[in-house]
Amino acid sequence: ALPRAGSDDADPYRIYGEHEMERDLPRFERARHIFYRGAAGSSAPDDRRPRNLAPLFHAWAVCEWRARDSPPERVARLLELAAQHAAGARGDADDHAPARTTRSWILLSRAQFELSSLRRDPQLAQHYVSLSIVEHGAGGTAEAWTLWGDVALRLRNPGYARTCYEQALQVLADGRNTERLEALRGLVRWEPAVFAAVSGRM
């Protein structure tokens, strides 16, 4: 299937690489090779940007991150490439809502990576999660606000963490979970265990 995919669409390579990553026994080295082929084979020599390079670079970054045998700088660089190749990232007219959502999720992944054990940089994570919420354009996702709450806890700001978790619940709020939101708002103090429980449910 890959030889017939053509040089203007990286998606077949991404799908095949993700399949190798998601096996019961992940084959990360094979997935890397597939992602590399997709990036190299889908790079256009002119100004025409190939389709779906951003998801491919994002999947490749996740592969390197999960394999845990790559330098963290490689994961960061791949996430940068994903953001650079996302639709609308370079000021193109392709700036519709799905494009903004894609860019928002890529930035959220970068924030998660910066907060992970490979980096342990809550300040940089805060930078990227805030960009993710702004890029989203509709108030951000519950996942982004939850991560920002986790970041605030790392920065020893439980008051702001509570605000972020409440905002995450507000994003999720509908007729079924409004009562839970109000109950959480009614807590006089949010102990660390409560923060962890809320974060784990997002």
Salt bridges, closest charged atoms under 4 A:
ASP8 OD2 - ARG51 NH2 3.69
ASP9 OD2 - ARG51 NH2 3.62
ASP11 OD1 - ARG14 NE 2.80
GLU18 OE1 - ARG14 NH1 2.76
GLU20 OE1 - ARG27 NE 2.76
GLU20 OE2 - ARG30 NE 3.79
GLU22 OE2 - ARG66 NH1 2.99
GLU29 OE1 - ARG32 NH1 2.82
GLU64 OE1 - ARG32 NE 2.78
GLU64 OE1 - ARG74 NH1 3.79
ASP69 OD1 - ARG32 NH2 2.35
GLU80 OE1 - ARG77 NH1 3.23
GLU80 OE2 - ARG110 NH1 3.78
ASP92 OD2 - ARG49 NH2 2.26
ASP94 OD1 - HIS96 NE2 2.41
ASP95 OD1 - ARG103 NH2 2.52
GLU114 OE2 - ARG110 NE 2.74
GLU114 OE1 - ARG119 NE 3.02
GLU135 OE2 - ARG100 NH1 3.95
GLU135 OE2 - ARG103 NH2 2.59
GLU166 OE2 - ARG162 NE 3.07
ASP174 OD2 - ARG176 NH2 3.06
GLU182 OE2 - ARG185 NH1 3.27
GLU191 OE2 - ARG189 NH2 3.43
